[in-house]
């Protein structure tokens, strides 16, 4: 390469136009060599390296190669552009400016390569989490991590660039620290909600699609877990938007854990003259008639207490899907009323017996 460039620049007495033509030709030659080298790198990454990755048990390496090949080839082209610019007999200020521009482009490309590798790894790991813990967990954890890592990479790239142009990084970091402290004090509630949101995503007391009940008695299905708030859709088709910090500091009943099964209960009172065993059998038969009621655990009826005007009974049954509990309870109540009428079992109204004494 050096001998070829020397041959091109051999005539020292050339005119200015011919001199610059030769210098440009030398720069183009240098750039062309690196451009061909970028094609070789691209060919190696797309044709030869995948042959080695076929022996691995995962497709992660194939994904990484596919994502980094274009920017890696571009990085070689930018290296050729840098050396081509350096070969031109330009003033020092022009060299510094052009070299600085190429350096910024190189930093941007390297940052892109790092981001693409991390993005592929996070997507791959998110798929593993979804297979292990259920669908939806990857959508909860991976996007916030991607945002944090993107901010980190951009910050590193910015500091490297400032350092290259001889800016005082320490003063910049100090200014950012003071600014971050001021922002943190002004937005401490928002930061608390964001930290709580990340805690909810990692600890996972509930997932998207789970039905939860709050201490206030409100309940519904979780539709979204964000960094700041969690959204819950109620049966009234209204949306509860709750700050994550409140959810982290309260008691939550998750009807979907440990599985979708749920226990239903029907309370009913019968008159004191009723046959308790008959009432129990009628209640159990009514529950068994409904197809959604599970046979294991089997329904059971219990005599729970004496009331002023009735014997209080409770029917317990299991449903394999908590979203079907209300329709199943409705069907069981209809059957209980019908069966009680068939067997002459009375549901008493509250009564009071008043005794009046007459004066003699």
Order of alpha helices (4+ residues) and beta strands (2+ residues): alpha-alpha-alpha-alpha-alpha-alpha-alpha-alpha-beta-beta-beta-beta-alpha-beta-beta-alpha-beta-beta-alpha
